[in-house]
């Protein structure tokens, strides 16, 4: 039965929406979410822990990726510029010298600026993998405890 007001001569229907039941339902839903939110456990990812390497590689070949995505290869004290297509070939050339130093494979460390796109680093790693360079690592800066 619609709400009716009796002012004056005739009876008129009130055409306003009653918001009170809507607000009641919303408050009940809000309370339910507030009570259940702390009970939901966030999903945690178990990351494997690694220890220190038993032996640090002697004189690793460093692949430096600068902010402008230019690639440089640092071998001992020498630094030479390279391109993405030639980076693997330049590193493989150094393999006989590394094997003479007692290493089994060329140790390569990729040092990239943090503003570099992830895609660029992956392309360098892919080029090294295609050239059968198996010892590839990423250079990171460890954060100290505060």
Secondary structure as a PSIPRED ss2 file (coil, helix, strand):
# PSIPRED VFORMAT (PSIPRED V4.0)

   1 X C   1.000  0.000  0.000
   2 X C   1.000  0.000  0.000
   3 X C   1.000  0.000  0.000
   4 X E   0.000  0.000  1.000
   5 X E   0.000  0.000  1.000
   6 X E   0.000  0.000  1.000
   7 X C   1.000  0.000  0.000
   8 X C   1.000  0.000  0.000
   9 X C   1.000  0.000  0.000
  10 X C   1.000  0.000  0.000
  11 X E   0.000  0.000  1.000
  12 X E   0.000  0.000  1.000
  13 X E   0.000  0.000  1.000
  14 X C   1.000  0.000  0.000
  15 X C   1.000  0.000  0.000
  16 X C   1.000  0.000  0.000
  17 X C   1.000  0.000  0.000
  18 X C   1.000  0.000  0.000
  19 X C   1.000  0.000  0.000
  20 X H   0.000  1.000  0.000
  21 X H   0.000  1.000  0.000
  22 X H   0.000  1.000  0.000
  23 X H   0.000  1.000  0.000
  24 X H   0.000  1.000  0.000
  25 X H   0.000  1.000  0.000
  26 X H   0.000  1.000  0.000
  27 X H   0.000  1.000  0.000
  28 X H   0.000  1.000  0.000
  29 X H   0.000  1.000  0.000
  30 X H   0.000  1.000  0.000
  31 X H   0.000  1.000  0.000
  32 X H   0.000  1.000  0.000
  33 X H   0.000  1.000  0.000
  34 X H   0.000  1.000  0.000
  35 X H   0.000  1.000  0.000
  36 X H   0.000  1.000  0.000
  37 X H   0.000  1.000  0.000
  38 X C   1.000  0.000  0.000
  39 X C   1.000  0.000  0.000
  40 X C   1.000  0.000  0.000
  41 X C   1.000  0.000  0.000
  42 X C   1.000  0.000  0.000
  43 X C   1.000  0.000  0.000
  44 X C   1.000  0.000  0.000
  45 X C   1.000  0.000  0.000
  46 X C   1.000  0.000  0.000
  47 X C   1.000  0.000  0.000
  48 X C   1.000  0.000  0.000
  49 X C   1.000  0.000  0.000
  50 X C   1.000  0.000  0.000
  51 X C   1.000  0.000  0.000
  52 X C   1.000  0.000  0.000
  53 X C   1.000  0.000  0.000
  54 X C   1.000  0.000  0.000
  55 X C   1.000  0.000  0.000
  56 X C   1.000  0.000  0.000
  57 X C   1.000  0.000  0.000
  58 X C   1.000  0.000  0.000
  59 X C   1.000  0.000  0.000
  60 X C   1.000  0.000  0.000
  61 X E   0.000  0.000  1.000
  62 X E   0.000  0.000  1.000
  63 X E   0.000  0.000  1.000
  64 X E   0.000  0.000  1.000
  65 X E   0.000  0.000  1.000
  66 X C   1.000  0.000  0.000
  67 X C   1.000  0.000  0.000
  68 X C   1.000  0.000  0.000
  69 X C   1.000  0.000  0.000
  70 X C   1.000  0.000  0.000
  71 X E   0.000  0.000  1.000
  72 X E   0.000  0.000  1.000
  73 X E   0.000  0.000  1.000
  74 X E   0.000  0.000  1.000
  75 X E   0.000  0.000  1.000
  76 X C   1.000  0.000  0.000
  77 X C   1.000  0.000  0.000
  78 X E   0.000  0.000  1.000
  79 X E   0.000  0.000  1.000
  80 X E   0.000  0.000  1.000
  81 X E   0.000  0.000  1.000
  82 X E   0.000  0.000  1.000
  83 X C   1.000  0.000  0.000
  84 X C   1.000  0.000  0.000
  85 X C   1.000  0.000  0.000
  86 X C   1.000  0.000  0.000
  87 X H   0.000  1.000  0.000
  88 X H   0.000  1.000  0.000
  89 X H   0.000  1.000  0.000
  90 X H   0.000  1.000  0.000
  91 X H   0.000  1.000  0.000
  92 X H   0.000  1.000  0.000
  93 X C   1.000  0.000  0.000
  94 X C   1.000  0.000  0.000
  95 X H   0.000  1.000  0.000
  96 X H   0.000  1.000  0.000
  97 X H   0.000  1.000  0.000
  98 X H   0.000  1.000  0.000
  99 X H   0.000  1.000  0.000
 100 X H   0.000  1.000  0.000
 101 X C   1.000  0.000  0.000
 102 X C   1.000  0.000  0.000
 103 X C   1.000  0.000  0.000
 104 X C   1.000  0.000  0.000
 105 X C   1.000  0.000  0.000
 106 X C   1.000  0.000  0.000
 107 X E   0.000  0.000  1.000
 108 X E   0.000  0.000  1.000
 109 X E   0.000  0.000  1.000
 110 X E   0.000  0.000  1.000
 111 X E   0.000  0.000  1.000
 112 X E   0.000  0.000  1.000
 113 X C   1.000  0.000  0.000
 114 X C   1.000  0.000  0.000
 115 X C   1.000  0.000  0.000
 116 X C   1.000  0.000  0.000
 117 X C   1.000  0.000  0.000
 118 X H   0.000  1.000  0.000
 119 X H   0.000  1.000  0.000
 120 X H   0.000  1.000  0.000
 121 X H   0.000  1.000  0.000
 122 X H   0.000  1.000  0.000
 123 X H   0.000  1.000  0.000
 124 X H   0.000  1.000  0.000
 125 X H   0.000  1.000  0.000
 126 X H   0.000  1.000  0.000
 127 X H   0.000  1.000  0.000
 128 X H   0.000  1.000  0.000
 129 X H   0.000  1.000  0.000
 130 X H   0.000  1.000  0.000
 131 X C   1.000  0.000  0.000
 132 X C   1.000  0.000  0.000
 133 X C   1.000  0.000  0.000
 134 X C   1.000  0.000  0.000
 135 X E   0.000  0.000  1.000
 136 X E   0.000  0.000  1.000
 137 X E   0.000  0.000  1.000
 138 X E   0.000  0.000  1.000
 139 X C   1.000  0.000  0.000
 140 X C   1.000  0.000  0.000
 141 X C   1.000  0.000  0.000
 142 X C   1.000  0.000  0.000
 143 X C   1.000  0.000  0.000
 144 X C   1.000  0.000  0.000
 145 X C   1.000  0.000  0.000
 146 X C   1.000  0.000  0.000
